[in-house]
Amino acid sequence: ARIKEELLKNFNLYTIIRLPKGVFSPYTGIETNILFFDRSGPTREIWYYQIPLPKGRKTYTKTKPMQYSEFAPVIEWWNRREENEYAWRVKVEDILKYDDAGRLVSANLDIKNPNTLEELEHRPPEELLEDILEKEHRIIEIINEIKETLREKP
């Protein structure tokens, strides 16, 4: 949190481009952001732009990586900066949180896009029921283990 605080106080972090999930697959599944900052002063607000996966695509692969053309909407948006379904801005006060004594509590730059709903994974009802039953069985096992442990103690 301290490094993020220093970045925001000593530099102007003016844009974060959020790349689609899996852009560096199969090497890592970690979500990736591109940070743009300069020395023009402290950060007052950050623009976010989330590049979506192309329609019909679930992820990138080694043989089907992200294409330069997928940056075209960002490049078009860059100079006129308006909020839309992929772009939003956040004030630095909403990122840096301090307690009553003025100590840094959190510095969360992972701000989700407020303009879109996350895609939900739709699973068949049978699969959901099976998953619930497995968890229920595990809960019963744990409860029985706790009961047994309590019986063993004098």
DSSP file (Angstrom, degrees, kcal/mol; ACC not computed):
  #  RESIDUE AA STRUCTURE BP1 BP2  ACC     N-H-->O    O-->H-N    N-H-->O    O-->H-N    TCO  KAPPA ALPHA  PHI   PSI    X-CA   Y-CA   Z-CA
    1    1 A A     >        0   0    0      0, 0.0     4,-2.4     0, 0.0     5,-0.1   0.000 360.0 360.0 360.0 -34.4    0.0    0.0    0.0
    2    2 A R  H  >  +     0   0    0      2,-0.2     4,-2.7     1,-0.2     5,-0.2   0.900 360.0  50.5 -65.7 -40.4    2.9    2.4    0.7
    3    3 A I  H  > S+     0   0    0      2,-0.2     4,-2.5     1,-0.2    -1,-0.2   0.913 111.5  48.4 -64.7 -41.1    4.4    2.0   -2.7
    4    4 A K  H  > S+     0   0    0      2,-0.2     4,-2.5     1,-0.2    -2,-0.2   0.905 110.5  51.8 -64.2 -40.5    1.0    2.7   -4.3
    5    5 A E  H  X S+     0   0    0     -4,-2.4     4,-2.3     2,-0.2     5,-0.2   0.930 110.5  48.1 -61.0 -45.0    0.6    5.8   -2.0
    6    6 A E  H  X S+     0   0    0     -4,-2.7     4,-2.8     1,-0.2     5,-0.3   0.912 110.6  51.9 -61.6 -42.6    4.0    7.0   -3.1
    7    7 A L  H  X S+     0   0    0     -4,-2.5     4,-1.5     1,-0.2    -1,-0.2   0.931 113.9  43.2 -58.3 -46.3    3.1    6.5   -6.8
    8    8 A L  H  < S+     0   0    0     -4,-2.5    35,-3.1     1,-0.2    -1,-0.2   0.804 119.8  41.5 -73.7 -29.3   -0.1    8.5   -6.4
    9    9 A K  H  < S+     0   0    0     -4,-2.3    -2,-0.2    33,-0.2    -1,-0.2   0.810 123.1  36.1 -86.9 -31.3    1.4   11.3   -4.3
   10   10 A N  H  < S+     0   0    0     -4,-2.8     2,-0.3    -5,-0.2    31,-0.2   0.595 122.0  35.2 -99.0 -12.4    4.7   11.7   -6.2
   11   11 A F  S  < S-     0   0    0     -4,-1.5     2,-1.0    -5,-0.3    32,-0.9  -0.915  78.7-114.5-136.7 161.6    3.5   11.0   -9.8
   12   12 A N  E     -A   38   0A   0     26,-2.7     2,-1.3    -2,-0.3    26,-1.3  -0.831  26.3-168.1 -98.6  95.8    0.4   11.7  -11.9
   13   13 A L  E     +A   37   0A   0     -2,-1.0    24,-0.2    24,-0.2     3,-0.1  -0.721  19.3 165.9 -81.7  96.0   -1.0    8.2  -12.6
   14   14 A Y  E     +     0   0A   0     -2,-1.3    33,-2.2    22,-1.3     2,-0.3   0.695  51.9  24.4 -95.0 -20.0   -3.5    9.4  -15.2
   15   15 A T  E     -Ab  36  47A   0     21,-1.5    21,-2.5    31,-0.2     2,-0.4  -0.994  48.6-169.9-149.7 140.3   -4.5    6.2  -16.9
   16   16 A I  E     -Ab  35  48A   0     31,-2.6    33,-2.2    -2,-0.3     2,-0.6  -0.985  13.0-158.3-126.0 119.6   -4.8    2.5  -16.3
   17   17 A I  E     -Ab  34  49A   0     17,-2.6    17,-2.6    -2,-0.4     2,-0.7  -0.878  10.2-150.6 -96.9 120.0   -5.6    0.2  -19.2
   18   18 A R  E     -Ab  33  50A   0     31,-3.1    33,-2.6    -2,-0.6    15,-0.2  -0.820  12.0-148.7 -94.1 114.7   -7.0   -3.1  -18.0
   19   19 A L        -     0   0    0     13,-2.4    13,-0.3    -2,-0.7     3,-0.1  -0.440  29.4 -89.7 -79.1 156.3   -6.1   -5.9  -20.5
   20   20 A P    >   -     0   0    0      0, 0.0     3,-1.3     0, 0.0    12,-0.3  -0.215  53.3 -86.5 -62.4 155.5   -8.5   -8.8  -21.0
   21   21 A K  T 3  S+     0   0    0      1,-0.2    39,-0.3     2,-0.1     9,-0.1  -0.328 111.8  20.4 -59.9 142.0   -8.1  -11.9  -18.8
   22   22 A G  T >  S+     0   0    0      7,-0.3     3,-2.0    37,-0.1    -1,-0.2   0.613  73.4 140.8  79.0  12.8   -5.6  -14.4  -20.0
   23   23 A V  T <  S+     0   0    0     -3,-1.3    43,-0.4     1,-0.3    -2,-0.1   0.778  80.0  39.2 -63.2 -24.8   -3.7  -12.1  -22.3
   24   24 A F  T >> S+     0   0    0      4,-0.4     3,-1.5     6,-0.3     4,-1.1   0.119  98.3 171.2-109.4  21.2   -0.4  -13.7  -21.2
   25   25 A S  T <4  +     0   0    0     -3,-2.0     4,-0.1     1,-0.3    34,-0.0  -0.437  55.0  25.6 -66.6 147.1   -1.8  -17.3  -21.2
   26   26 A P  T 34 S+     0   0    0      0, 0.0    -1,-0.3     0, 0.0     3,-0.1  -0.962 122.5  55.0 -89.9   8.8   -0.5  -19.9  -20.9
   27   27 A Y  T <4 S-     0   0    0     -3,-1.5     2,-0.3     1,-0.3    -2,-0.2   0.867 124.2  -6.0 -74.3 -35.7    2.4  -18.3  -19.0
   28   28 A T     <  -     0   0    0     -4,-1.1    -4,-0.4     2,-0.1    -1,-0.3  -0.977  44.4-153.8-157.3 147.0    0.3  -16.7  -16.4
   29   29 A G        +     0   0    0     -2,-0.3    -7,-0.3    -3,-0.1     2,-0.1   0.332  58.2 126.1 -98.9   4.7   -3.4  -16.2  -15.6
   30   30 A I        -     0   0    0      1,-0.1    -6,-0.3    -9,-0.1    -7,-0.1  -0.411  68.1-113.0 -68.1 135.1   -2.8  -13.0  -13.7
   31   31 A E        -     0   0    0     -2,-0.1     2,-0.4   -10,-0.1   -10,-0.1  -0.436  35.5-144.7 -68.0 143.8   -4.8  -10.0  -14.8
   32   32 A T        -     0   0    0    -13,-0.3   -13,-2.4   -12,-0.3     2,-0.3  -0.906  16.7-172.5-121.3 139.1   -2.6   -7.4  -16.4
   33   33 A N  E     -A   18   0A   0     -2,-0.4     2,-0.5   -15,-0.2   -15,-0.2  -0.942  17.5-141.4-124.3 148.6   -2.8   -3.6  -16.3
   34   34 A I  E     -A   17   0A   0    -17,-2.6   -17,-2.6    -2,-0.3     2,-0.4  -0.959  21.2-152.4-108.2 123.6   -0.8   -1.0  -18.2
   35   35 A L  E     -A   16   0A   0     -2,-0.5     2,-0.5   -19,-0.2   -19,-0.2  -0.816   8.4-166.1-100.7 133.9    0.0    2.1  -16.1
   36   36 A F  E     +A   15   0A   0    -21,-2.5   -21,-1.5    -2,-0.4   -22,-1.3  -0.977  24.1 150.7-118.0 120.3    0.6    5.6  -17.6
   37   37 A F  E     -A   13   0A   0     -2,-0.5     2,-0.2   -24,-0.2   -24,-0.2  -0.971  19.5-174.6-146.5 161.0    2.1    8.2  -15.4
   38   38 A D  E     -A   12   0A   0    -26,-1.3   -26,-2.7    -2,-0.3     3,-0.3  -0.823  39.4-103.9-143.0-177.5    4.3   11.3  -15.5
   39   39 A R  S    S+     0   0    0     -2,-0.2   -26,-0.1   -28,-0.2   -28,-0.0   0.026  78.2 115.7-101.0  26.2    5.9   13.8  -13.1
   40   40 A S  S    S-     0   0    0      1,-0.2    -1,-0.2   -28,-0.1   -29,-0.1   0.508  88.5 -71.1 -76.7  -2.3    3.4   16.6  -13.6
   41   41 A G  S    S-     0   0    0     -3,-0.3    -1,-0.2   -31,-0.2    -3,-0.2  -0.830  75.4 -30.8 139.4-177.6    2.3   16.5  -10.0
   42   42 A P  S    S-     0   0    0      0, 0.0     2,-0.3     0, 0.0   -30,-0.2  -0.293  70.8 -94.4 -70.4 157.4    0.3   14.2   -7.7
   43   43 A T        +     0   0    0    -35,-3.1     3,-0.1   -32,-0.9   -31,-0.1  -0.521  41.2 171.3 -71.4 132.4   -2.6   12.1   -9.0
   44   44 A R  S    S-     0   0    0      1,-0.5    48,-2.3    -2,-0.3    49,-0.4   0.705  70.3  -4.0-107.7 -38.1   -6.0   13.7   -8.7
   45   45 A E  E     - C   0  91A   0     46,-0.3    -1,-0.5    47,-0.1     2,-0.4  -0.986  62.5-140.0-152.1 156.5   -8.0   11.2  -10.7
   46   46 A I  E     - C   0  90A   0     44,-2.7    44,-2.4    -2,-0.3     2,-0.4  -0.975  10.4-144.8-122.4 130.3   -7.3    8.1  -12.7
   47   47 A W  E     -bC  15  89A   0    -33,-2.2   -31,-2.6    -2,-0.4     2,-0.4  -0.783  17.4-160.9 -87.8 136.2   -9.0    7.1  -15.9
   48   48 A Y  E     -bC  16  88A   0     40,-3.5    40,-1.9    -2,-0.4     2,-0.4  -0.930   9.3-173.9-114.8 142.4   -9.5    3.4  -16.4
   49   49 A Y  E     -bC  17  87A   0    -33,-2.2   -31,-3.1    -2,-0.4     2,-0.6  -0.971   9.5-157.1-135.9 122.9  -10.2    1.7  -19.7
   50   50 A Q  E     -b   18   0A   0     36,-2.8   -31,-0.2    -2,-0.4   -33,-0.1  -0.878   7.8-148.7-103.4 116.9  -11.1   -2.0  -19.9
   51   51 A I        -     0   0    0    -33,-2.6     2,-0.1    -2,-0.6    20,-0.1  -0.741  22.2-142.8 -82.2 119.4  -10.3   -3.7  -23.1
   52   52 A P        -     0   0    0      0, 0.0     3,-0.1     0, 0.0    34,-0.0  -0.395  19.6-100.1 -80.5 159.3  -13.0   -6.5  -23.5
   53   53 A L        -     0   0    0      1,-0.1     3,-0.1    -2,-0.1     4,-0.1  -0.521  52.5 -95.5 -66.9 144.1  -12.4   -9.9  -24.9
   54   54 A P    >   -     0   0    0      0, 0.0     3,-2.1     0, 0.0    -1,-0.1  -0.281  54.8 -81.1 -59.6 150.4  -13.6  -10.0  -28.5
   55   55 A K  T 3  S+     0   0    0      1,-0.3     3,-0.1    -3,-0.1     0, 0.0  -0.244 117.7  16.8 -53.7 135.4  -17.1  -11.4  -29.0
   56   56 A G  T 3  S+     0   0    0      1,-0.2     2,-0.4    -3,-0.1    -1,-0.3   0.462 100.0 115.4  80.9   1.6  -17.3  -15.2  -28.9
   57   57 A R    <   -     0   0    0     -3,-2.1    -1,-0.2     1,-0.1     3,-0.1  -0.892  40.0-177.6-108.9 133.0  -13.8  -15.5  -27.3
   58   58 A K        -     0   0    0     -2,-0.4     2,-0.3     1,-0.3    -1,-0.1   0.777  68.2 -21.3 -95.6 -31.9  -13.3  -16.9  -23.8
   59   59 A T        -     0   0    0    -37,-0.0    -1,-0.3   -36,-0.0     2,-0.3  -0.967  65.2 -98.4-163.6 172.5   -9.6  -16.4  -23.5
   60   60 A Y        -     0   0    0    -39,-0.3     2,-0.3    -2,-0.3   -36,-0.1  -0.675  33.9-164.0 -97.9 158.9   -6.3  -16.0  -25.4
   61   61 A T        -     0   0    0      3,-1.5   -36,-0.1    -2,-0.3     5,-0.0  -0.839  37.2-100.0-134.1 173.2   -3.9  -18.7  -26.2
   62   62 A K  S    S+     0   0    0     -2,-0.3    -1,-0.1     1,-0.2    -2,-0.0   0.879 126.4  40.4 -61.6 -37.6   -0.3  -19.0  -27.3
   63   63 A T  S    S+     0   0    0      1,-0.2    -1,-0.2    -3,-0.0    -3,-0.0   0.655 123.4  39.9 -88.1 -15.8   -1.4  -19.6  -30.9
   64   64 A K  S    S+     0   0    0      3,-0.0    -3,-1.5    -3,-0.0    -1,-0.2  -0.611  83.2 169.0-130.4  73.1   -4.2  -17.0  -30.8
   65   65 A P        -     0   0    0      0, 0.0     2,-0.1     0, 0.0    -3,-0.1  -0.162  46.1 -71.6 -79.2 174.9   -2.8  -14.1  -28.8
   66   66 A M        -     0   0    0    -43,-0.4     2,-0.3   -46,-0.1   -13,-0.0  -0.415  53.2-135.3 -63.4 140.8   -4.2  -10.6  -28.4
   67   67 A Q    >   -     0   0    0      1,-0.1     3,-1.8    -3,-0.1     4,-0.2  -0.743  13.7-123.4-103.4 149.6   -3.9   -8.6  -31.6
   68   68 A Y  G >  S+     0   0    0     -2,-0.3     3,-2.3     1,-0.3     4,-0.2   0.850 109.8  67.1 -55.9 -35.6   -2.8   -5.0  -32.0
   69   69 A S  G >  S+     0   0    0      1,-0.3     3,-1.4     2,-0.2    -1,-0.3   0.731  85.6  70.5 -60.7 -21.6   -6.1   -4.1  -33.7
   70   70 A E  G <  S+     0   0    0     -3,-1.8    -1,-0.3     1,-0.3     4,-0.2   0.630  90.9  60.7 -72.3 -11.4   -7.8   -4.8  -30.3
   71   71 A F  G X> S+     0   0    0     -3,-2.3     4,-2.3    -4,-0.2     3,-0.5   0.534  77.2  95.7 -86.6  -8.3   -6.2   -1.6  -29.0
   72   72 A A  H <> S+     0   0    0     -3,-1.4     4,-2.4    -4,-0.2     5,-0.2   0.877  80.8  50.8 -54.3 -45.6   -8.0    0.5  -31.7
   73   73 A P  H 3> S+     0   0    0      0, 0.0     4,-2.0     0, 0.0    -1,-0.2   0.878 111.3  49.3 -62.0 -34.9  -11.0    1.5  -29.4
   74   74 A V  H <> S+     0   0    0     -3,-0.5     4,-2.2    -4,-0.2    -2,-0.2   0.927 111.0  49.1 -67.0 -44.7   -8.5    2.7  -26.7
   75   75 A I  H  X S+     0   0    0     -4,-2.3     4,-0.6     1,-0.2    -1,-0.2   0.898 112.3  48.5 -62.2 -40.9   -6.5    4.7  -29.2
   76   76 A E  H  < S+     0   0    0     -4,-2.4     4,-0.4    -5,-0.2     3,-0.3   0.892 115.8  44.1 -65.3 -39.9   -9.7    6.3  -30.5
   77   77 A W  H >X S+     0   0    0     -4,-2.0     4,-2.3    -5,-0.2     3,-0.9   0.799  93.3  85.9 -72.0 -31.0  -10.9    7.1  -26.9
   78   78 A W  H 3< S+     0   0    0     -4,-2.2    -1,-0.2     1,-0.3    -2,-0.1   0.793  92.2  37.5 -47.8 -49.8   -7.5    8.4  -25.7
   79   79 A N  T 3< S+     0   0    0     -4,-0.6    -1,-0.3    -3,-0.3    -2,-0.1   0.711 123.1  39.1 -83.4 -19.8   -7.6   12.0  -26.7
   80   80 A R  T <4 S-     0   0    0     -3,-0.9    -2,-0.2    -4,-0.4    -1,-0.2   0.602  84.9-164.3-107.3 -11.8  -11.3   12.8  -26.1
   81   81 A R     <  +     0   0    0     -4,-2.3     2,-0.4     1,-0.1    -3,-0.1   0.797  18.9 163.2  32.3  83.3  -11.7   10.8  -22.8
   82   82 A E        -     0   0    0     -5,-0.1     2,-0.2     6,-0.0    -1,-0.1  -0.958  42.8-105.8-122.7 146.5  -15.4   10.3  -22.2
   83   83 A E        +     0   0    0     -2,-0.4     2,-0.2     3,-0.1     5,-0.2  -0.473  54.8 147.2 -68.0 139.9  -16.9    7.8  -19.8
   84   84 A N        -     0   0    0      3,-1.8     3,-0.3    -2,-0.2    31,-0.1  -0.804  66.1 -63.2-153.0-165.9  -18.5    4.9  -21.6
   85   85 A E  S    S+     0   0    0     -2,-0.2    30,-0.2     1,-0.2    -2,-0.1   0.711 136.7  31.1 -65.8 -17.4  -19.2    1.2  -21.1
   86   86 A Y  S    S+     0   0    0      1,-0.1   -36,-2.8    29,-0.1     2,-0.4   0.518 114.7  63.9-113.8 -10.2  -15.4    0.5  -21.1
   87   87 A A  E     +C   49   0A   0     -3,-0.3    -3,-1.8   -38,-0.2     2,-0.3  -0.946  52.2 150.7-123.9 138.0  -14.0    3.8  -19.6
   88   88 A W  E     -C   48   0A   0    -40,-1.9   -40,-3.5    -2,-0.4     2,-0.3  -0.969  28.9-133.4-153.3 163.2  -14.5    5.4  -16.2
   89   89 A R  E     -C   47   0A   0     -2,-0.3     2,-0.4   -42,-0.2   -42,-0.2  -0.933  10.7-161.5-127.5 152.8  -12.6    7.6  -13.8
   90   90 A V  E     -C   46   0A   0    -44,-2.4   -44,-2.7    -2,-0.3     2,-0.2  -0.995  20.3-125.2-133.7 132.8  -11.9    7.5  -10.1
   91   91 A K  E >   -C   45   0A   0     -2,-0.4     3,-1.7   -46,-0.2     4,-0.4  -0.512  24.3-122.7 -74.2 145.7  -10.9   10.2   -7.8
   92   92 A V  G >> S+     0   0    0    -48,-2.3     4,-2.7     1,-0.3     3,-1.4   0.802 110.5  66.5 -60.9 -29.1   -7.7    9.5   -5.8
   93   93 A E  G 34 S+     0   0    0    -49,-0.4    -1,-0.3     1,-0.3   -48,-0.1   0.776  97.9  54.0 -62.9 -25.1   -9.7   10.1   -2.5
   94   94 A D  G <4 S+     0   0    0     -3,-1.7    -1,-0.3     1,-0.1    -2,-0.2   0.568 113.8  42.1 -83.8  -8.8  -11.6    6.9   -3.4
   95   95 A I  T <4 S+     0   0    0     -3,-1.4    13,-1.2    -4,-0.4     2,-0.6   0.832 105.7  59.9-102.2 -48.9   -8.4    4.9   -3.8
   96   96 A L  E  <  -D  107   0B   0     -4,-2.7     2,-0.5    11,-0.2    11,-0.2  -0.753  69.2-170.9 -87.4 118.9   -6.3    6.1   -0.8
   97   97 A K  E     -D  106   0B   0      9,-2.8     8,-3.6    -2,-0.6     9,-1.5  -0.937   2.4-173.2-114.4 130.8   -8.0    5.3    2.5
   98   98 A Y  E     -D  104   0B   0     -2,-0.5     6,-0.2     6,-0.3     2,-0.1  -0.880  19.3-125.9-120.7 151.7   -6.7    6.7    5.8
   99   99 A D    >   -     0   0    0      4,-2.5     3,-2.0    -2,-0.3     6,-0.0  -0.261  44.9 -86.9 -83.6-178.8   -7.8    6.0    9.4
  100  100 A D  T 3  S+     0   0    0      1,-0.3    -1,-0.1     2,-0.1    -2,-0.0   0.758 129.0  56.2 -62.6 -25.1   -8.7    8.8   11.8
  101  101 A A  T 3  S-     0   0    0      2,-0.1    -1,-0.3     1,-0.0    -3,-0.0   0.454 120.7-107.4 -86.0  -0.5   -5.0    9.2   12.8
  102  102 A G  S <  S+     0   0    0     -3,-2.0     2,-0.3     1,-0.3    -2,-0.1   0.583  71.8 142.7  87.2  10.1   -4.0    9.8    9.2
  103  103 A R        -     0   0    0      1,-0.1    -4,-2.5     2,-0.0    -1,-0.3  -0.651  59.5-105.1 -86.1 141.3   -2.4    6.4    8.7
  104  104 A L  E     +D   98   0B   0     -2,-0.3    -6,-0.3    -6,-0.2     3,-0.1  -0.464  39.3 174.1 -65.4 126.5   -2.8    4.7    5.3
  105  105 A V  E     -     0   0B   0     -8,-3.6     2,-0.3     1,-0.4    -7,-0.2   0.801  63.4  -9.2-100.8 -44.1   -5.3    1.8    5.6
  106  106 A S  E     -D   97   0B   0     -9,-1.5    -9,-2.8  -105,-0.1    -1,-0.4  -0.995  40.3-165.9-155.1 157.1   -5.5    0.8    1.9
  107  107 A A  E     -D   96   0B   0     -2,-0.3     2,-0.8   -11,-0.2   -11,-0.2  -0.669  22.9-179.2-143.3  81.2   -4.6    1.9   -1.6
  108  108 A N        +     0   0    0    -13,-1.2    -2,-0.0    -2,-0.2     3,-0.0  -0.764  17.3 168.6 -95.5 110.1   -6.6   -0.2   -4.0
  109  109 A L        +     0   0    0     -2,-0.8     2,-1.9     1,-0.1    -1,-0.2   0.496  57.1  96.4 -91.8  -5.8   -6.0    0.4   -7.6
  110  110 A D        +     0   0    0      2,-0.0     2,-0.6     0, 0.0    -1,-0.1  -0.479  53.4 166.2 -86.0  68.9   -8.0   -2.7   -8.7
  111  111 A I        -     0   0    0     -2,-1.9     2,-0.1   -21,-0.0    -2,-0.0  -0.766  29.4-136.5 -90.5 118.8  -11.2   -0.8   -9.4
  112  112 A K        -     0   0    0     -2,-0.6    -1,-0.0     1,-0.1    -2,-0.0  -0.366  32.0 -90.1 -73.9 153.9  -13.7   -2.9  -11.3
  113  113 A N    >   -     0   0    0      1,-0.2     3,-0.8    -2,-0.1    -1,-0.1  -0.496  33.5-163.8 -65.5 115.0  -15.7   -1.4  -14.2
  114  114 A P  T 3  S+     0   0    0      0, 0.0    -1,-0.2     0, 0.0   -29,-0.1   0.591  82.3  65.3 -76.9  -8.4  -18.9    0.1  -12.7
  115  115 A N  T 3  S+     0   0    0    -30,-0.2     2,-0.3   -31,-0.1    -2,-0.1   0.518  99.7  49.3 -94.1  -6.1  -20.5    0.3  -16.2
  116  116 A T  S <  S-     0   0    0     -3,-0.8     2,-0.4   -30,-0.0   -30,-0.0  -0.947  75.2-124.1-132.9 154.2  -20.7   -3.4  -16.9
  117  117 A L        -     0   0    0     -2,-0.3     2,-0.1     1,-0.0     3,-0.0  -0.766  36.2-111.3 -91.1 140.5  -21.9   -6.5  -15.2
  118  118 A E        -     0   0    0     -2,-0.4     2,-0.3     1,-0.1    -1,-0.0  -0.465  38.3-104.4 -68.8 142.4  -19.4   -9.3  -14.8
  119  119 A E        -     0   0    0     -2,-0.1     2,-0.3     1,-0.1    -1,-0.1  -0.504  35.9-140.6 -68.5 132.0  -20.2  -12.3  -16.9
  120  120 A L        -     0   0    0     -2,-0.3     2,-0.7    -3,-0.0    -1,-0.1  -0.700  12.4-120.8 -93.8 146.6  -21.6  -15.1  -14.8
  121  121 A E        -     0   0    0     -2,-0.3     2,-0.7     2,-0.0    -1,-0.0  -0.775  25.3-152.1 -85.6 120.2  -20.7  -18.7  -15.3
  122  122 A H        -     0   0    0     -2,-0.7    -1,-0.0     0, 0.0    -2,-0.0  -0.844  17.4-177.2 -97.7 117.1  -23.9  -20.6  -16.1
  123  123 A R        -     0   0    0     -2,-0.7     5,-0.0     1,-0.1    -2,-0.0  -0.829  34.3 -94.7-113.1 152.4  -23.7  -24.3  -15.0
  124  124 A P     >  -     0   0    0      0, 0.0     4,-2.0     0, 0.0     3,-0.4  -0.322  34.0-119.4 -62.3 145.6  -26.3  -27.0  -15.5
  125  125 A P  H  > S+     0   0    0      0, 0.0     4,-2.8     0, 0.0     5,-0.2   0.858 113.2  56.7 -54.8 -38.3  -28.5  -27.5  -12.4
  126  126 A E  H  > S+     0   0    0      1,-0.2     4,-2.3     2,-0.2     5,-0.2   0.913 107.6  47.9 -60.8 -42.1  -27.4  -31.1  -12.1
  127  127 A E  H  > S+     0   0    0     -3,-0.4     4,-2.2     2,-0.2    -1,-0.2   0.894 111.5  50.2 -65.9 -40.6  -23.7  -30.0  -11.8
  128  128 A L  H  X S+     0   0    0     -4,-2.0     4,-2.4     2,-0.2    -2,-0.2   0.925 110.9  49.1 -63.3 -44.7  -24.7  -27.3   -9.2
  129  129 A L  H  X S+     0   0    0     -4,-2.8     4,-2.7     1,-0.2    -2,-0.2   0.913 110.5  50.5 -61.4 -43.3  -26.6  -29.9   -7.1
  130  130 A E  H  X S+     0   0    0     -4,-2.3     4,-2.3     1,-0.2    -1,-0.2   0.909 110.6  49.6 -61.0 -42.5  -23.7  -32.3   -7.2
  131  131 A D  H  X S+     0   0    0     -4,-2.2     4,-1.9     2,-0.2    -1,-0.2   0.911 111.4  48.8 -63.3 -43.5  -21.4  -29.5   -6.1
  132  132 A I  H  X S+     0   0    0     -4,-2.4     4,-2.5     1,-0.2    -2,-0.2   0.918 110.8  50.7 -62.9 -44.1  -23.7  -28.6   -3.2
  133  133 A L  H  X S+     0   0    0     -4,-2.7     4,-2.6     1,-0.2    -2,-0.2   0.900 108.1  52.4 -62.4 -41.3  -24.0  -32.2   -2.1
  134  134 A E  H  X S+     0   0    0     -4,-2.3     4,-2.0     1,-0.2    -1,-0.2   0.915 111.5  46.7 -59.9 -42.7  -20.2  -32.6   -2.1
  135  135 A K  H  X S+     0   0    0     -4,-1.9     4,-2.3     2,-0.2    -2,-0.2   0.898 110.6  52.5 -67.3 -39.9  -19.9  -29.6    0.1
  136  136 A E  H  X S+     0   0    0     -4,-2.5     4,-2.3     2,-0.2    -2,-0.2   0.917 109.0  50.0 -61.2 -43.9  -22.7  -30.8    2.4
  137  137 A H  H  X S+     0   0    0     -4,-2.6     4,-2.3     1,-0.2    -1,-0.2   0.905 110.6  49.9 -61.5 -41.1  -20.9  -34.1    2.9
  138  138 A R  H  X S+     0   0    0     -4,-2.0     4,-2.3     2,-0.2    -1,-0.2   0.893 109.0  52.0 -65.5 -39.0  -17.7  -32.4    3.7
  139  139 A I  H  X S+     0   0    0     -4,-2.3     4,-2.5     2,-0.2    -2,-0.2   0.920 109.6  49.4 -62.0 -43.7  -19.4  -30.2    6.2
  140  140 A I  H  X S+     0   0    0     -4,-2.3     4,-2.5     2,-0.2    -2,-0.2   0.905 109.6  52.2 -63.0 -41.7  -20.9  -33.3    7.9
  141  141 A E  H  X S+     0   0    0     -4,-2.3     4,-2.2     1,-0.2    -1,-0.2   0.924 110.8  47.4 -58.9 -44.8  -17.5  -34.9    8.0
  142  142 A I  H  X S+     0   0    0     -4,-2.3     4,-2.3     2,-0.2    -2,-0.2   0.913 110.9  50.9 -65.2 -42.6  -16.0  -31.8    9.7
  143  143 A I  H  X S+     0   0    0     -4,-2.5     4,-2.5     1,-0.2    -1,-0.2   0.919 110.8  49.1 -60.7 -43.3  -18.8  -31.7   12.2
  144  144 A N  H  X S+     0   0    0     -4,-2.5     4,-2.5     1,-0.2    -1,-0.2   0.884 109.5  52.1 -64.2 -38.1  -18.3  -35.4   13.1
  145  145 A E  H  X S+     0   0    0     -4,-2.2     4,-2.3     2,-0.2    -1,-0.2   0.901 110.2  48.6 -63.2 -40.6  -14.6  -34.8   13.5
  146  146 A I  H  X S+     0   0    0     -4,-2.3     4,-2.3     2,-0.2    -2,-0.2   0.923 110.9  50.4 -65.1 -43.9  -15.3  -31.9   15.9
  147  147 A K  H  X S+     0   0    0     -4,-2.5     4,-2.1     1,-0.2    -2,-0.2   0.925 111.1  49.1 -58.3 -45.5  -17.7  -34.1   17.8
  148  148 A E  H  X S+     0   0    0     -4,-2.5     4,-1.8     1,-0.2    -1,-0.2   0.904 110.3  50.5 -62.4 -42.8  -15.1  -36.9   18.1
  149  149 A T  H  X S+     0   0    0     -4,-2.3     4,-1.0     1,-0.2    -1,-0.2   0.899 110.5  49.7 -62.6 -40.7  -12.5  -34.4   19.3
  150  150 A L  H  < S+     0   0    0     -4,-2.3     3,-0.3     1,-0.2    -1,-0.2   0.857 108.8  52.5 -67.9 -34.9  -14.8  -33.1   21.9
  151  151 A R  H  < S+     0   0    0     -4,-2.1    -1,-0.2     1,-0.2    -2,-0.2   0.861 105.6  55.3 -66.9 -35.7  -15.7  -36.6   23.2
  152  152 A E  H  < S+     0   0    0     -4,-1.8    -1,-0.2    -5,-0.2    -2,-0.2   0.753  91.8  84.7 -71.7 -24.0  -12.0  -37.4   23.5
  153  153 A K     <        0   0    0     -4,-1.0     0, 0.0    -3,-0.3     0, 0.0  -0.628 360.0 360.0 -82.9 136.0  -11.3  -34.5   25.8
  154  154 A P              0   0    0      0, 0.0    -1,-0.1     0, 0.0    -3,-0.1   0.490 360.0 360.0 -72.2 360.0  -12.0  -35.0   29.5
